[in-house]
Each structure stands twice: as structure tokens, then as C-alpha cells.
Amino acid sequence: MIERKKYLDKLIRKKENGMVKVITGIRRCGKSYLLFEIYHKYLNSIGVDDSHIIELALDDDMNIRYRNPLELGQYIRSLITDKEKMYYIFLDEIQKVAEIPNPYLPDNNEKISFVDVVLGLMKIHNADIYVTGSNSKMLSSDILTEFRGRGDEIRINPLSFSEFYMGFNGEKRDAWREYYTYGGMPLVLLQKTHEDKSRYLDDLFNKIYLDDIMNRNNIAHDKSVLEDLLNIISSSVGSLTNPLKLSKTFKSVKNLSISDDTIAKYLDYFIDAFMVYKAQRYDVKGRKYIGSPMKYYFADIGLRNAKLNFRQQEENHIMENIIYNELLYREYNVDVGMVEYNHKDNEGKSKRTQLEIDFVAAKGSEKLYIQSALTVSEESKRMQEINSLTKVNDSFKKIVIVKENIIPWYDENGIYYIGIEQFLLEGRL
């Protein structure tokens, strides 16, 4: 069992805090396992009896009647028979609960949803409530407002490399090859062959994620467009783009006229489903966001690779995506950095140039500037990679992450160099 200690510790800290714990993340990333197995066993270990742990998987057809919010509330209350000891209520995939008209006020057009059920259950003094969901509607400002400030989010990601390595039976270098190929969806570790892993990841895309997006957003006929859009952003991981540019790509490559507004809407659907993340550009010297263009990264690199049938295995782009995900796992706010500087060109004319920093990662008072590079073994290549970092005149840590397994070192500019595997396995830098 991969214990996922980071998330378990969060649940333990938030236990009985008077808030509803809202656990979110892409489907099949381990939310249910975290609650129903890992956290359940922890509660047992501190003396909580199974009769005081109420678990309900709302994506199970056996529980379909409880997608009616009134049925759900009534059922949970029927299980709370002990008025003294605490009950721990786990409601998995709660977005499956339907919004229905209030049968007691048919003329008021009032709706009843899972929010009403949860708010009602929160009034029970010995109920500690945990819900999971697989789309960002769970975190919308409206939902949080309706929880009246009593919703506490815990975001679950696919396995980090350190978690993956914990469950991998083999050498570290082999684990890295597996991870950058097949990613960190937990059940990938149980698949034995390339064909099995490929089929599993492909089925996640086509039978779960895309169907979910189409059903949730009432898209009837555009599955091929969604797939093509995913292919395009899969091929351009780490590249700056925007909806207008993607719309032009559809026109030139697919001979399809898809408006940039439609492209933007579909990208938001991917983000809502936690399949894809969007990284904004940040002007380091100007201390402001630039807006378009931006970069898109996949929540799991194995899903990205499977979408392309494992044909495009460029380690530089894959490394960049994995580093981005690792920074999110470590709870940094992550942007794509840009730094401008003035210089003279070969003809002596003044010129302003923009340089890119792969990531600007911030958490509280801490800030990191990070470049991803396959190698810096040649001096000319090293100077090229650090050019943007040397233009940043502050004291925050500057890091170059390379593919090779190297002994970490600092250069004359105070820039820190570290290998990708060591970076992913170290808790802090």
C-alpha cells in the first residue's frame, strides 16, 4: 500500500475541525482509496469502530437512489444512532447527486442539491463530513459561498515520483523510465505489460474523462474535436499558446473552423476535470501577469503520452511537465517566468529581448526560479540555459534541473544544479 502520507497528514490535521473536507482531483487518482482505505485504517488505529465510519460511493450503481439529495440525507441520518460518539461520513463522487426541485415548494422554483444535504448534516454535533469530487465545480465560488465558509479543500494529485518509487519494485533509474512513460495514475503500477498500461490509460481518456466532460457539459457531437484539441496540446506541452493560435491550427491542419471562443471553452472543460493545468506568464521584473499566451500541462504525463500513442517521447517536454506537477504537489503557486533586458545588437543598436524562465514557484515568502534542461555538460549549453536566470537581480534561489544523475553543485552565480531524480525525491531544496 502506498500510504500517501502527505494527504493522510492533512486529513488528520483537519479531523473534526467543524468544516466539510472537500477532496478533489482527477478521477482514478486515488481519492476514494485515500478515504476508504488509508484514512479508514487510521481511524480504526485510534479506536474508531467501523460502525461509526459511514461510507457511500455515489458513482456505484448500487447507490444510485442516493443521488437524490433527499434520499441521501435521510439515509445518512438513519445510520447515526449513537448520540455521543463521533461519526465520520465519507461521500465519494458527490457531484453525482442530482439537483432536484423542492417537492415541498413546487411553485417557488427552488432547487435542492448536495450542498443542502451537507449543510444539514453539519448541524449534527457528532458528524465529521468528508466529500470527494472529480471536477472543479466542487470548488466554484458559488459552492464555497453556499458552504458559508465551512468548506476545506484537499487537492489530490496522481502519484508523485517519490510516491510512485515507494510502490515500484525495481531500481530508481528503471522507476524513472516507467514514470516518465506511464505516469503516476495509481493503478498503472498494477499493470504488467506495455499493452496493459497503454490500454488502461487510453480507457481512462475515452471511457471516463471525455465521456464525463461531454455529459457534464451537454456536448453532443464534438468528441472528435475534443480529442483533436487534446492531441494538439499534448504535442505542444511546454510551448506557449492561446485559443486563437489553437483555432488557427485547427484551420491549417484539420481544415476545421473552430472559433477561439469554443477552443477556450473546451480548454476550461479540461481544466475543470483536472486533466490539464494552465500556467500563466509572469513578468519577473515588472511583477505582473502578462496574460496570453500561456502554457498547458497534463495532470499526469502518462495520460499525455497515451493520448499520443507513446509516439512523442521528448524527454525535455516530459521533464518540464513532471517538474510542474511536482511543484504543484509541493503546494507552490507556479507561473511561467519572463524577464526583459536591454542590450546592444551586433550593429550597436539598442534592443529589448524577452527571455523565458521555465517556472517561477512561490509559496509564502519563498520563491524559486527553475530551469529544466536535459544537460549542461557543455559550457555553451549551460550559459544558454542560465541566461534568463542571470538577468534576475534578486536573492531568491535559482535552480537548474538536469536529466543526468549528478552531484548537486552551485556555480559562480549562486545557481544550483541538481539531477531530476534527486530533485523529485528530496522534500525541500
Secondary structure, 3 states (H helix, E strand, C coil): CCCCHHHHHHHHHHCCCCCEEEEECCCCCCHHHHHHHHHHHHHHHCCCCHHHEEEEECCCHHHHHHHCHHHHHHHHHHHCCCCCCCEEEEEECHHHCCCEECCCCCCCCCEECHHHHHHHHHCCCCEEEEEEECCHHHHCHHHHHHCCCCEEEEECCCCCHHHHHHCCCCCHHHHHHHHHHHCCCHHHHHCCCHHHHHHHHHHHHHHHHHHHHHHHCCCCCCHHHHHHHHHHHHHCCCCCECHHHHHHHHHHHHCCCCCHHHHHHHHHHHHHCCCEEEEEEEECCCCEEEEEEEEEEECCHHHHHHHCCCCCCCHHHHHHHHHHHHHHHCCCEEEEEEEEEEEECCCCCEEEEEEEEEEEEEECCEEEEEEEECCCCCHHHHHHHHHHHHCCCCCCEEEEEECCCCCCEECCCCCEEEEHHHHHHCCCC
